[in-house]
Amino acid sequence: MAIASSATVLFCCAKPNFRRIPSQSRSSSPLTTLNESGIRSRSLIHDPITLSGLIGTGLMAGTFITAGPDSTAMAAVDSLQLSEPANALSLPTWAIHVSSVVEWITAMALVWKYGERKGYESWKGLSWGMVPLLGGALCACTWHFFYNDESLEVLVALQAALTVFGNITLCIAAFRINKLSSKIEVSEKP
């Protein structure tokens, strides 16, 4: 049942690559077929996304076959699951952790780019002020990656120190931006 539904989803969602053929050329290569309307479509097997889906479906089929005829489909799926400690983070929690780090790095890059384009060095300072907080986030992710191991508790203290230091650097950077904005407003007044 699961194998059939995977294959059905795969072939229903596959998007063939269509392109028009000039009317004078009617030859087709072995990889393509020509239908009556003059549209050439690539074979589904030569599409990398479809091919990876087919391989995945084959691997799932192999898993169910190796599980044996007496076992149920759920037993085969359960045999694939890894055993993790009780304090392991769930997949949604990991998604939040990783996306937060990626967003922070993106924000740092955008702040830096804004400072370069406008010529405001204080905005680049804001980007530098964000670095300690990134270090704290990486400490937290590392500690969670190793299932909150007690031997790595130093990472918790390092994260706390980097968070305090990062908040101070952000405060200084914000003060510098405010100071620059005040100078710009004074110089723009007639």
Secondary structure, 3 states (H helix, E strand, C coil): CHHHHHHHHHHHHCCCCEEECCCCCCCCCCCEEECCCCEEEECHHHCHHHHHHHHHHHHHHHHHHHCCCCCCHHHHHHHHCCCCCCCCCCHHHHHHHHHHHHHHHHHHHHHHHHHHHHCCHHHHHHHHHCHHHHHHHHHHHHHHHCCCCHHHCHHHHHHHHHHHHHHHHHHHHHHHHHHHHHHHHHHHCC
